[in-house]
Amino acid sequence: MNEIKFKAIAMTNEIDLNQIAIHCGIPKKYTWEQPLIIRQSVLKTIYNKEIQEFQQVMVFSFGSIVFVNHANEDEMRVFLSFIQSFEPAIQLRTSYSYTDDYSLHIDESQQMELTDEYVVVREYEFFLPELISTVLAKSVALERIEEQLGKIQDNLEHMIDRLERGKLRIGNKELAQTTARVIRHEYNTLAYIMILDKPELTWTHSSANEFYDAMMNFFELNDRYKIIKSKTDTLYHILEGFSNISHSIRGLFVEWIVVILIVIEVLITILQIVGWIPTHG
């Protein structure tokens, strides 16, 4: 085969690979960095039809799915429905919001070439589909998180607009919800997608390591990670400012209440002295 096609889709934040593996009869416990590779025999059962030899699907724990040599949209929809049976929170109607199409070309007469749509290599090596799928899976997952980050920034912008209009009160619930969204965003980016972690194959095959580094650099995954990390730090700084303002306002409110109570007590004492209010006892 001189061409292998890939379609990557970012579905959700997390997929339980072990639950799916057990259902498919795959006797292996998966860790976060390992994709679940579903090959011909299992796909044949899922699609209830004959499957081409090079067709496979790679499912990643951080919520991305990569279809290899799937030209039939119906097959992909069937597989996504299969995944949804394990992850009911997945919304199939928005499943194609974050996707990327790519292909691998084998050409003995040409040196390695990377483009936005394909990569050309001189000879096929067994690790190529998994490494390409891993980079694509991380790329579309980052795209999904970049959009989520934009929504958080929009929400903070509304809070800043209110602050500029003199509406200084920010509820604890609103601050907590926004902070939780930032923490969840950072967890999904830094702890779960593991942009900086390399697949196991790269540690045992030098050519695999070189190819993976080239793909990572071309898709600018490290740079995109650093930008997201920088924006996240900025969000924390802004939220800290909001929290300080909110606490200052609450502290000032309590101080005014204390002052008002003292004034009321003094007035009552004076009125009692002049006889306007009778004393008891």
N, C-alpha and C positions, 0 to 999 in steps of 0.2 A: 504494500500500500504506500503510495507516494504522498498522501495527504490524510491528516487526522484533524477532525474539527472538534472544537470545544465550545460549549455554551455555559457560562457561569451565571448563577442567580444567587443573590443575597436574600434569604427568606426571612430570617428571624435572628434573635440574639443567641440562641442556644438550641442545639439538637442533641438528644440523648442517643449516642451511637450504640451503646451497649444494648439498649432495649430493642433497637432495630436489628442488631447483629443476632441476638437471641432468636428473634422471630424468623430471621433468614437462615438459621442453622449454622451460623459462622461461629466456631468455637474459639473466640479470642476476646480478651478484655481490652477495650480501647482507652488510651489516655488522650488528653486534650490535643496533643500535637500530631496524632495519627488520624488520617482520614479513613473512613469506612469505604472500601472499594467493593462495589457490587457488580459482579461480572455476569457472564452469559447465562449460566445455569439458573441463577436466582432471578435475573431479569426476565427470562423466559416464563417463569412462574408468575411474576408480577404482571407482565404484559399479556400473558396467555397466548403467545405466538412465538414463532421462530425469531431468533435474534442473530444479527450479524456477528462475525467472530470478534471484531475489534470494538464492539459496543460495550461500554461500561459507564457506571455512574460513581462519582466520588462525593461522599457526604462528609462535611466538616463540622466538628463540634461547635464552631462559632457561628453556625447558621447558614453557611453557604453550601450550594450544591452545584457540581460541575458535570454536565452531560458530555460524554465523549462519543462522537460519531452518531449523534441522534438528529437525523434530518426530519423526523416525523414529530410534529408538534403534539399530536394526540398521545404518543408514547410519553412525552415529557409531562403532559397534564396527568396522565395515569400515575406516573411515578410521584408527582407532587401530591396527588391525592393520597397515595400510599404513605408518604411521609406525614401528611396531615393527620392520618389516623393515629399516629404516635404523638404528634404535637398539635393538639386541637386549636391552639391559639393562632396558628398560621392562617393568614388571610390569602386564599388562592387568587382572589380577584385583583390583588395588588402584587402578585408574585413576580411580575415582570418589570417592576419599577426600577430595580437595580440589576442590570445584566451586562454581560460583555461577551462578544463572539470573537473567537480567535481560531487560528489553524496552524498546524505544524506541517511543513513541506520538507520532503526528503529529496535532495538533489546532489549527487556525487560530484558534479562539476562546479559546485558553488561553495564558497566559504560561508560560515555562519552569518546570517543577517537577521536583525530584529527590526520589525516595523510595528505600527499600531494595529495591524490586522493579522499578521502572521510572523512566524519565525522559520527560517530556512536553515537546515543542518545537512551535513554531507552524508551522514549515515544514521540509521535509527538505533537508539539505545533504549533498553527496557525502562529506564528511569524517567524518560522524557515526559510521558503523559502525566505522571504523578507530579512532577515538579512544575510543569506548565499549569496544571489544575490548581496546585497550591497557590501559585502567584496570582492567578485569576481569582481564586476564591477570596484571597486576602484583599485584592484590589476592589472587588465589588462590595465586600463587607465594609471597607473603608469608605467607599462612596455612600453607603447607607448611613454610616456613622457621621460622615461630614454633613449630610443633610439634617440629621437629628441635632447636631451641634448648632446648625444654623437656626433651627427652631428654638433652641434654648437661648441663643443670642437675641432672637426677636423678642422673646418673653422678657429678658432682662432690659431690652431697649424700652419696652413699655413701662417697666418699673422706673427706669431713669427719667422718662418723660413725665411720669407722675411726680417724681421728686422735683423736677424743674418747675412744675406748676404749683409747687408748695405743698403737695399732698405727701407729707412726710411719713404718715403712718403705714407701716408694712406689717401685715399679720404674720404671726409665728408660723401658721399653717402654710402660707404662701412661700415664706422663706425656706421652710423645711422641705416642701415639695420641689422647689427649684434646686436646692442643694442636693436632694436625692437624685434628681435627674442628671446633675453634673457628675455625681459620684458613680451612678450607673453607667453613664457615657464613658467615664474614664476606665471603669472596670472592663467594659466591653472592648475598649480599644487596647489598653495596656496589658491587662491580665488575661484576656480571653483570646483575642485574635493572635497575640504573640508575634507581632510583626518582626521582632528582632530574632526570634527563634528559627532555627533552620530544621528542615526535615532530616530524619535519621539517615536517609540515603546520602546526604551531602558529607556525612562524616566518614563514610566507608568508600566513597568513590570520588577521586579528585576531579574527574571530568564532570561529575554531577554537581559538585560544589561550584566549579567555574561557571557552568551553565545557569545554575540557580542565582548566583551573584549577578550575572549579566541580565537575567530577567528581572530581578529585584531592582537593579539600577535603572533599567529601561522604563519600568512602570513607576519609578520614583516612590516606592513604598516607604523607604526610610525617611525621605524628605517629607512626604505627606504625614507620616507618623509624628515627626518633629513639629510640624505646623499645628497638628491637632493637639499635641502635648502643650505647646506654647499657648494656644487659645484656651485650653482647659485651665492652665495656671492663671490666665487673665480672668476667666470666669470666677475662679475661687477668690481672687483678689477683689473683684467687684462685689461678690456676695459677702465677703468679710466687711467691706465698707457699708453695705446695707444693714448688716447685722449690728455693726457699731452704732449706726444712726438710730436703728430701732431701739437698741438697749438704752441709748442716751435719752431718747424721747420718753421711754418708759420710766427711767430714773428721774427725769425732770418732772414727769407727771406725779410720781410718788412724792417728790419733794414739795410740790405745790399743794398736794393734799395735806401733808403734814403741816405746812405753813397755815393753810386755811383752818385746819382743826385748832391750831394754837390760837389764831386770831379769834375764832369763835369762843374758845374757852376764856380768853382775856375779856372779850366783850361781855360774856355772861357774868364774870366776876365783877366787872365795873358796874353793870346794871344792878347786881345784887347789892353793891356798896351804896349806890345812890337810892336804893329802895324801889327801883322800877320792877325788879323781880324779887319776889319774896324768897327768903332763904328757908331751908327745911332743917328741922332738928332742934 
